[in-house]
Amino acid sequence: MRINLASPAAVVARLCVTLIALAGMTSTIASSEGSVGGLIPLAEDQENLVFPDGSGAFPTIQAAIDGLDPESIILLAPGEFTGDGNRELVLGRPIVLRAYQPDRKTVLRPEGALFVSTDSSPLEHGLVLDGLIIQDGRISYVGADINFINVETIGFSLGRLESCTVTYQSCKVTGQGNMNVWDGANLRVFDSRFSSCGRIYGGYETRITLRRSMFDNCSAFEDGSDVVSIEATDCTFRNMATALAIQNSSGAATGCVFENCGTAIAMLADSYRSVSLVDCVLENVENVFWGNSNYQTVTGCVFRNVDRISRSNEVVLVVEDTLIEGGDGKILDIDAGGWESATLRNCTIVGRTGDLLADWGEGVSIFLDHTIIADHQGRIAPCDVEYATDCSCLFDIADPACLPTSGFIERDPQFCDPAAGDYTLAETSPCADASSICGRIGALDPGCPGDPASVEPDQPTTPLSAVWPNPAQDGVALSRHARFGDVVRLLDVRGREVASWSLRGKGPSVWLPFSRDLKAGVYFLDFREHGADLQRVVVVR
């Protein structure tokens, strides 16, 4: 039979022949030089590509380091690199080790030193590790810049960092041992997650910078002497005895979440430095600050079930625009040394038990300024503790003994929805009268979000059935009982709208994505104009 090469039948026939030929070549491809596991590299990558089985242009990573030009990037094929030539690597020059196929696992398992360094001889050349998994190994002494990019490490540790910058970008780190950041070294952690890791200790003109990262069940970030700073922004610290331990540096946490921690920031020496928390959320924390001789400031934060803000002596503490809900113990527990002072300004303190304020000596100045204390199960302070109030509201105090004689009102502050954790003031609140001599009292601006009484009778009133995941990272899914239109809003703890989504035409299951700019913290989904309650959502980043 003759086949017309221009006919469709001819095209199909030629395709079948090609497929049969390729099938016959499978074993040849799999065993040919420069390929493994069906991977066929691009021609321009052949000379830089190293395979775990030793095929390719170089049998090991060390051979590629020695044989390639200094500007070359070493590409590692998927699989596991271990054994001689893939551990105790000697650089001799800056290098880049990059996973050739990041969507497939490329594992370095040195089971010891990944690069040659000793306590007296540091790693002296720059290094970039990109898209790899590094397991069961270490670099003992780092004296040159290292960049970890999209790297996962398991049981891998850096020992001492000196006169260098080490950066983690979009990494996952598990089981890392103690790290010493020393002698002008900088540690930078961006968009990463550390779990079950050891202490990170800084000293002698170092800087530790943490951004948009999570630290779970780790030991403290701790400085030694003469540290430049420890700064954390939009990070989450969870299940840590101490999150940040500062000895002789200034420290700042902005937009961070501290959950289930013993102490958020500990001061380890009489340093007379400043530490601050700005726009942070703390839940189930025993001490916000612990230590001596510091200027401590808190601004725009939310504390839930926090026992003490400051357990210190020789301290100047200022807390402003902060909501403090629940907790048992003294917010201020300070030991007089002659110059201590504590000011709570525009704060809202609700639902606590026990004595609120305490001092253990002479010379302590405590001032409540434009602050609300409500639903308090105990005394504000023992009778021998002196404190002053100005333009404050003290309401529903279980033990009203020894209240000050002036500077406050005893009226219901009229919170919008305290059962749902919303302590925004109603417009009719005596603490929200902008025309009065005091102006606003408390942490939150007036104006309840929505009013169930204003819902029209024919408007759908569909309650929220479920929100998950919660805690959430990228967004939440809603499961509702029926369809309804309009908008759902995301409110921060101060009642301000930070996002909104249209529900018009949506079904009973809806995904609400969060923007990357949304900070970690506690938020509320507002359905109240549809007759439902606020739904609390914890966002971790």
C-alpha positions as CSV (number, residue, x, y, z in Angstrom):
1,M,0.0,0.0,0.0
2,R,1.3,3.4,-0.9
3,I,0.8,6.4,1.5
4,N,0.3,9.9,0.2
5,L,2.8,11.9,2.3
6,A,0.6,14.9,2.2
7,S,-2.5,13.1,3.5
8,P,-3.7,13.0,7.1
9,A,-3.0,9.3,7.2
10,A,0.6,10.0,6.4
11,V,1.0,12.4,9.2
12,V,-0.5,9.9,11.7
13,A,1.7,7.2,10.4
14,R,4.9,9.3,10.7
15,L,3.8,10.3,14.3
16,C,3.5,6.6,15.3
17,V,6.9,5.8,13.9
18,T,8.4,8.7,15.8
19,L,6.8,7.6,19.1
20,I,7.9,4.0,18.6
21,A,11.5,5.3,18.0
22,L,11.4,7.4,21.1
23,A,10.1,4.5,23.2
24,G,13.1,2.5,22.0
25,M,15.5,5.2,23.0
26,T,14.3,5.5,26.6
27,S,17.0,3.3,28.1
28,T,19.6,5.1,26.1
29,I,18.5,8.5,27.3
30,A,18.3,7.4,30.9
31,S,21.9,6.2,30.9
32,S,23.4,8.8,28.6
33,E,25.9,11.3,29.9
34,G,24.2,14.5,31.1
35,S,20.9,13.1,32.0
36,V,19.3,11.1,34.9
37,G,15.8,10.1,35.8
38,G,14.4,11.2,32.4
39,L,15.9,14.8,32.8
40,I,17.3,16.1,29.5
41,P,19.1,19.4,30.2
42,L,19.2,22.3,27.8
43,A,22.4,22.4,25.7
44,E,23.6,25.6,27.3
45,D,23.3,24.0,30.8
46,Q,25.2,20.8,30.0
47,E,28.6,22.0,31.1
48,N,27.3,23.5,34.5
49,L,25.0,20.6,35.5
50,V,26.0,18.1,38.2
51,F,24.0,14.9,38.7
52,P,23.8,12.9,42.0
53,D,24.9,9.7,40.3
54,G,28.1,11.4,39.0
55,S,27.1,11.5,35.4
56,G,27.5,14.7,33.5
57,A,30.4,17.0,32.9
58,F,31.6,16.8,36.5
59,P,31.2,13.8,38.8
60,T,30.8,15.9,42.0
61,I,30.0,19.4,43.3
62,Q,33.7,19.9,44.3
63,A,34.8,18.9,40.8
64,A,32.5,21.5,39.3
65,I,33.8,24.2,41.7
66,D,37.3,23.4,40.7
67,G,36.6,23.1,37.0
68,L,34.2,25.9,36.1
69,D,35.0,29.5,35.4
70,P,34.7,31.8,38.5
71,E,31.5,33.5,37.0
72,S,29.7,30.2,36.4
73,I,26.6,29.1,38.3
74,I,26.7,25.4,39.3
75,L,23.4,23.7,38.6
76,L,22.4,20.6,40.6
77,A,20.0,18.1,39.2
78,P,17.2,16.6,41.3
79,G,18.2,13.9,43.7
80,E,20.4,13.5,46.8
81,F,24.0,14.7,46.9
82,T,26.1,13.0,49.6
83,G,29.5,11.4,50.1
84,D,33.0,12.5,49.2
85,G,33.1,15.4,46.7
86,N,29.6,16.6,47.9
87,R,30.6,17.5,51.4
88,E,33.5,19.4,53.1
89,L,33.6,21.5,50.0
90,V,36.5,23.9,49.5
91,L,35.4,27.0,47.7
92,G,38.5,29.0,46.7
93,R,36.1,31.6,45.1
94,P,32.5,32.9,45.5
95,I,30.0,30.4,44.1
96,V,26.3,29.9,43.4
97,L,24.7,26.5,43.9
98,R,21.2,26.4,42.3
99,A,18.6,23.7,41.9
100,Y,18.2,23.0,38.2
101,Q,14.5,22.1,38.7
102,P,13.2,23.8,41.9
103,D,9.9,22.0,41.6
104,R,11.7,18.7,42.2
105,K,13.7,17.9,45.3
106,T,17.4,18.6,45.2
107,V,18.9,17.5,48.5
108,L,22.4,18.2,50.0
109,R,23.1,15.7,52.8
110,P,26.6,16.3,54.0
111,E,26.1,14.5,57.4
112,G,28.8,16.8,58.7
113,A,30.5,19.9,57.4
114,L,29.0,21.1,54.1
115,F,31.9,23.5,53.5
116,V,35.4,23.4,55.1
117,S,35.7,25.7,58.0
118,T,37.0,25.4,61.6
119,D,37.0,27.4,64.7
120,S,40.1,29.2,63.6
121,S,39.5,29.2,59.8
122,P,36.2,30.7,58.5
123,L,34.5,30.2,55.2
124,E,36.1,33.1,53.4
125,H,34.2,33.3,50.0
126,G,30.7,34.4,49.2
127,L,28.0,31.8,48.7
128,V,24.5,31.6,47.2
129,L,22.3,28.6,47.8
130,D,19.1,28.7,45.7
131,G,16.1,26.3,45.7
132,L,17.9,23.5,47.6
133,I,17.1,21.2,50.6
134,I,20.0,20.9,53.0
135,Q,19.8,18.2,55.6
136,D,22.0,17.0,58.5
137,G,25.0,19.3,58.2
138,R,26.7,22.4,59.3
139,I,29.0,25.3,58.5
140,S,31.0,25.9,61.7
141,Y,32.5,29.3,61.0
142,V,31.3,31.9,58.4
143,G,33.4,34.8,57.4
144,A,31.8,35.7,54.1
145,D,28.3,36.6,52.9
146,I,25.8,33.8,52.4
147,N,22.4,34.0,50.7
148,F,19.8,31.3,51.3
149,I,17.1,31.7,48.7
150,N,14.0,29.4,48.6
151,V,16.0,26.9,50.7
152,E,14.7,24.4,53.2
153,T,17.1,23.3,55.9
154,I,16.5,20.4,58.3
155,G,19.0,19.8,61.1
156,F,21.5,22.1,59.4
157,S,23.3,24.8,61.4
158,L,25.5,27.8,61.1
159,G,27.9,28.1,64.0
160,R,29.7,31.5,64.2
161,L,29.1,34.4,61.8
162,E,31.8,37.1,61.8
163,S,32.2,40.2,59.6
164,C,29.7,39.0,57.1
165,T,26.0,39.2,56.2
166,V,23.8,36.1,56.1
167,T,20.4,36.4,54.5
168,Y,17.5,33.9,54.5
169,Q,14.9,34.8,51.8
170,S,11.7,32.7,51.5
171,C,13.3,29.8,53.4
172,K,12.0,27.1,55.8
173,V,14.4,26.3,58.6
174,T,13.8,23.4,61.0
175,G,16.0,22.1,63.8
176,Q,18.8,24.6,63.4
177,G,21.3,24.7,66.3
178,N,22.6,27.7,68.1
179,M,24.0,30.5,66.0
180,N,26.5,33.3,67.1
181,V,26.3,36.5,65.1
182,W,29.6,38.2,66.0
183,D,32.1,41.0,65.2
184,G,30.2,43.2,62.8
185,A,28.1,40.4,61.2
186,N,24.5,41.0,60.1
187,L,21.7,38.4,60.1
188,R,18.7,39.1,57.9
189,V,15.6,36.9,57.7
190,F,12.9,37.7,55.2
191,D,9.6,35.9,54.4
192,S,10.9,32.7,56.1
193,R,9.8,30.2,58.8
194,F,12.0,28.9,61.6
195,S,10.8,26.0,63.7
196,S,12.4,24.2,66.7
197,C,15.6,26.1,66.4
198,G,18.3,27.0,68.8
199,R,19.4,30.4,70.2
200,I,20.6,33.1,67.9
201,Y,23.1,35.2,69.8
202,G,24.5,38.5,68.6
203,G,27.4,40.5,69.9
204,Y,30.0,43.2,69.1
205,E,28.5,45.6,66.6
206,T,26.0,43.3,64.9
207,R,22.6,43.9,63.5
208,I,19.7,41.4,63.4
209,T,16.8,42.2,61.0
210,L,13.7,40.1,60.8
211,R,10.9,40.8,58.3
212,R,7.6,39.0,57.5
213,S,8.8,35.7,59.1
214,M,7.6,33.2,61.6
215,F,9.5,31.7,64.5
216,D,7.8,28.7,66.2
217,N,9.1,26.9,69.3
218,C,12.6,28.4,69.0
219,S,15.0,29.8,71.5
220,A,15.5,33.5,71.9
221,F,17.1,36.0,69.5
222,E,19.6,37.3,72.0
223,D,22.3,40.0,71.9
224,G,25.6,40.2,73.8
225,S,27.4,43.5,74.2
226,D,27.6,46.5,71.9
227,V,25.0,45.2,69.5
228,V,23.7,47.8,67.0
229,S,20.1,46.6,67.1
230,I,17.5,43.8,66.9
231,E,14.5,44.8,64.7
232,A,11.5,42.7,63.9
233,T,8.7,43.8,61.5
234,D,5.5,41.9,60.6
235,C,6.8,38.7,62.2
236,T,5.1,36.0,64.3
237,F,6.8,34.6,67.4
238,R,5.0,31.5,68.8
239,N,5.6,29.1,71.6
240,M,8.8,30.7,72.8
241,A,10.0,31.1,76.4
242,T,11.6,34.4,75.3
243,A,11.2,35.9,71.9
244,L,13.7,38.8,71.8
245,A,16.4,39.1,74.5
246,I,18.3,42.4,74.5
247,Q,21.3,43.1,76.6
248,N,23.0,46.3,75.3
249,S,21.1,47.2,72.2
250,S,18.0,49.0,71.1
251,G,15.2,46.8,70.1
252,A,11.9,47.3,68.2
253,A,9.0,45.1,67.1
254,T,6.6,46.6,64.6
255,G,3.4,44.9,63.4
256,C,4.4,41.6,65.1
257,V,2.4,38.8,66.7
258,F,3.5,37.1,69.9
259,E,1.5,34.0,70.9
260,N,2.0,31.7,73.8
261,C,5.3,33.2,74.9
262,G,6.8,33.6,78.3
263,T,8.4,37.0,77.6
264,A,8.1,39.1,74.4
265,I,11.2,41.3,75.0
266,A,13.7,40.6,77.8
267,M,16.4,43.1,78.9
268,L,19.4,41.3,80.2
269,A,21.5,44.1,81.5
270,D,21.3,47.7,82.9
271,S,21.7,49.3,79.5
272,Y,19.6,52.5,79.5
273,R,18.6,51.7,75.9
274,S,15.1,51.9,74.4
275,V,12.8,49.1,73.4
276,S,9.5,49.5,71.7
277,L,6.4,47.6,70.5
278,V,4.3,49.3,67.7
279,D,1.1,47.9,66.2
280,C,1.7,44.5,67.7
281,V,-0.7,41.8,68.9
282,L,0.2,39.7,72.0
283,E,-1.9,36.8,73.1
284,N,-1.3,34.5,76.1
285,V,2.0,36.2,77.0
286,E,3.3,36.3,80.6
287,N,5.5,39.4,80.3
288,V,5.7,42.0,77.6
289,F,8.9,43.5,79.0
290,W,11.3,42.0,81.6
291,G,14.4,43.7,82.7
292,N,16.0,46.8,84.1
293,S,17.2,50.3,83.1
294,N,15.3,50.8,79.9
295,Y,12.9,53.2,78.2
296,Q,10.0,51.0,77.3
297,T,7.2,52.2,74.9
298,V,4.1,50.5,73.6
299,T,2.0,52.1,70.9
300,G,-1.2,51.0,69.1
301,C,-1.0,47.4,70.3
302,V,-3.5,44.7,71.3
303,F,-2.8,42.6,74.4
304,R,-5.1,39.6,75.1
305,N,-4.5,37.4,78.2
306,V,-1.2,39.2,78.9
307,D,-0.3,39.1,82.6
308,R,2.3,41.9,82.9
309,I,3.4,44.7,80.6
310,S,6.5,45.5,82.6
311,R,8.3,43.5,85.3
312,S,11.2,45.8,85.8
313,N,13.0,48.4,87.9
314,E,14.7,51.7,87.0
315,V,12.4,52.0,84.0
316,V,10.4,54.6,82.1
317,L,7.3,53.0,80.6
318,V,4.8,54.7,78.3
319,V,1.8,52.7,76.9
320,E,-0.4,54.6,74.4
321,D,-3.4,53.7,72.2
322,T,-3.4,50.1,73.3
323,L,-6.2,47.7,74.0
324,I,-5.6,45.3,77.0
325,E,-8.2,42.5,77.3
326,G,-8.2,39.8,79.9
327,G,-5.2,38.5,81.9
328,D,-4.4,37.9,85.5
329,G,-1.8,39.8,87.4
330,K,-0.3,43.2,87.7
331,I,0.1,45.2,84.5
332,L,2.8,47.2,86.2
333,D,5.1,45.3,88.6
334,I,8.1,47.6,89.1
335,D,10.6,47.9,91.9
336,A,11.6,51.4,92.9
337,G,15.1,52.5,92.3
338,G,14.5,56.3,92.4
339,W,13.4,57.3,89.0
340,E,10.7,54.9,87.7
341,S,7.6,56.2,86.0
342,A,4.7,54.5,84.1
343,T,2.1,56.2,82.0
344,L,-1.0,54.6,80.4
345,R,-2.4,57.1,77.9
346,N,-5.5,56.5,75.7
347,C,-5.6,52.8,76.7
348,T,-8.7,50.5,77.1
349,I,-8.3,47.9,79.8
350,V,-11.1,45.3,80.2
351,G,-11.9,42.0,81.8
352,R,-8.8,41.6,84.0
353,T,-8.6,40.0,87.5
354,G,-6.4,40.9,90.5
355,D,-4.6,44.1,91.4
356,L,-3.9,46.1,88.3
357,L,-1.1,48.3,89.5
358,A,1.7,47.7,92.0
359,D,5.0,49.0,93.1
360,W,7.5,47.8,95.7
361,G,9.2,51.0,96.9
362,E,9.3,54.7,97.1
363,G,9.5,57.1,94.2
364,V,7.4,55.4,91.6
365,S,5.1,57.6,89.5
366,I,2.0,56.0,87.9
367,F,-0.3,58.0,85.7
368,L,-3.6,57.0,84.0
369,D,-4.3,59.5,81.3
370,H,-7.5,59.3,79.1
371,T,-7.7,55.6,79.9
372,I,-10.7,53.3,80.3
373,I,-10.7,50.5,82.9
374,A,-13.9,48.4,82.9
375,D,-15.2,45.0,84.0
376,H,-12.3,44.6,86.3
377,Q,-12.4,41.7,88.8
378,G,-10.3,43.2,91.6
379,R,-8.7,46.4,92.8
380,I,-7.0,48.9,90.5
381,A,-4.2,49.1,93.1
382,P,-3.6,48.4,96.8
383,C,-4.3,51.4,99.0
384,D,-0.6,52.0,99.7
385,V,0.1,52.5,95.9
386,E,-0.2,56.1,94.8
387,Y,-1.3,56.9,91.3
388,A,-2.9,59.8,89.5
389,T,-5.8,59.9,86.9
390,D,-6.8,62.5,84.4
391,C,-9.7,62.3,82.0
392,S,-10.1,58.6,82.6
393,C,-13.1,56.3,82.9
394,L,-13.3,53.7,85.7
395,F,-16.4,51.5,85.4
396,D,-17.6,48.2,86.9
397,I,-14.6,47.8,89.3
398,A,-15.3,44.8,91.5
399,D,-13.4,46.2,94.4
400,P,-13.7,50.0,94.3
401,A,-11.6,50.5,97.5
402,C,-8.9,53.2,97.4
403,L,-10.0,54.8,94.1
404,P,-8.5,58.2,93.4
405,T,-10.5,61.2,94.5
406,S,-10.6,63.0,91.1
407,G,-9.6,62.8,87.5
408,F,-12.1,60.2,86.3
409,I,-15.7,59.4,85.6
410,E,-17.7,56.3,86.6
411,R,-20.0,55.8,83.6
412,D,-20.6,52.9,81.2
413,P,-18.2,53.5,78.3
414,Q,-20.7,51.9,75.9
415,F,-18.6,49.5,73.9
416,C,-20.0,48.4,70.6
417,D,-19.9,44.6,71.1
418,P,-17.7,43.5,74.0
419,A,-19.0,39.9,73.8
420,A,-17.3,39.7,70.3
421,G,-14.2,41.5,71.5
422,D,-15.2,44.8,69.9
423,Y,-14.4,47.6,72.3
424,T,-15.0,50.4,69.9
425,L,-17.1,53.2,71.5
426,A,-20.6,53.9,70.5
427,E,-21.2,57.5,69.2
428,T,-23.2,58.1,72.4
429,S,-20.5,57.0,74.8
430,P,-19.5,59.5,77.4
431,C,-15.9,58.6,76.5
432,A,-16.4,59.7,72.9
433,D,-17.5,63.3,73.4
434,A,-15.1,65.2,71.2
435,S,-16.6,68.5,72.4
436,S,-15.8,67.8,76.1
437,I,-12.7,69.1,77.8
438,C,-11.2,65.6,77.7
439,G,-12.1,64.6,74.1
440,R,-11.7,60.9,73.3
441,I,-11.0,58.5,76.2
442,G,-9.6,55.0,75.5
443,A,-7.7,53.3,72.7
444,L,-10.4,53.1,70.0
445,D,-12.1,55.8,68.0
446,P,-15.9,55.9,68.3
447,G,-18.3,54.5,65.7
448,C,-19.7,51.0,65.8
449,P,-19.3,49.1,62.5
450,G,-22.8,48.4,61.3
451,D,-26.1,48.4,63.3
452,P,-28.2,45.3,63.4
453,A,-31.3,47.4,64.2
454,S,-31.0,49.2,60.9
455,V,-31.3,46.1,58.7
456,E,-34.4,46.3,56.5
457,P,-36.9,43.6,57.1
458,D,-36.7,42.2,53.6
459,Q,-32.9,42.0,53.7
460,P,-31.4,38.5,53.9
461,T,-30.1,37.7,57.4
462,T,-27.7,34.8,56.8
463,P,-25.5,33.9,59.7
464,L,-21.9,32.8,59.1
465,S,-21.5,29.0,59.2
466,A,-17.7,28.5,59.1
467,V,-14.4,30.3,58.5
468,W,-11.3,28.4,57.7
469,P,-8.3,28.1,57.9
470,N,-8.1,30.0,61.2
471,P,-5.3,31.0,61.8
472,A,-5.0,32.0,58.2
473,Q,-2.2,33.1,55.9
474,D,-3.3,33.8,52.4
475,G,-7.1,34.1,52.9
476,V,-10.2,32.5,54.4
477,A,-13.0,30.3,53.0
478,L,-16.5,31.0,54.0
479,S,-19.3,28.5,54.3
480,R,-22.8,30.2,54.5
481,H,-26.3,28.9,54.8
482,A,-27.7,30.7,51.7
483,R,-26.9,33.3,49.1
484,F,-27.0,37.0,49.8
485,G,-25.4,40.0,48.1
486,D,-23.6,43.1,49.3
487,V,-20.2,43.3,51.0
488,V,-18.3,41.6,53.8
489,R,-15.6,43.8,55.5
490,L,-12.4,42.9,57.3
491,L,-11.9,45.1,60.4
492,D,-8.8,45.5,62.5
493,V,-9.0,45.4,66.3
494,R,-9.6,49.2,66.3
495,G,-12.7,48.9,64.1
496,R,-11.0,50.2,61.0
497,E,-11.8,48.7,57.6
498,V,-8.7,47.1,56.0
499,A,-10.3,45.1,53.2
500,S,-13.7,44.3,51.7
501,W,-15.2,41.8,49.3
502,S,-18.4,41.8,47.3
503,L,-20.6,38.8,47.9
504,R,-23.1,39.6,45.3
505,G,-24.0,36.6,43.2
506,K,-21.7,34.3,45.2
507,G,-22.7,30.8,46.3
508,P,-22.6,29.3,49.8
509,S,-18.8,28.8,49.7
510,V,-16.6,31.8,49.0
511,W,-12.8,32.3,49.1
512,L,-11.7,35.7,50.4
513,P,-8.0,36.3,49.5
514,F,-5.8,38.5,51.7
515,S,-3.4,41.0,50.1
516,R,0.3,40.6,50.7
517,D,0.3,43.9,52.5
518,L,-2.0,42.7,55.2
519,K,-0.1,42.5,58.5
520,A,-0.2,39.6,60.9
521,G,-2.7,40.1,63.7
522,V,-6.2,39.7,64.9
523,Y,-9.1,40.8,62.6
524,F,-12.9,40.5,62.4
525,L,-15.1,39.7,59.5
526,D,-18.1,42.0,59.6
527,F,-21.4,40.6,58.6
528,R,-23.5,42.6,61.0
529,E,-25.4,44.6,58.5
530,H,-26.8,41.3,57.4
531,G,-27.8,40.2,60.9
532,A,-24.8,38.1,61.8
533,D,-22.1,38.5,64.5
534,L,-18.5,39.5,63.9
535,Q,-16.2,36.5,63.2
536,R,-12.7,36.7,64.7
537,V,-9.9,35.7,62.3
538,V,-6.2,35.4,63.3
539,V,-3.8,36.1,60.4
540,V,-0.2,34.8,60.5
541,R,2.5,35.7,58.1
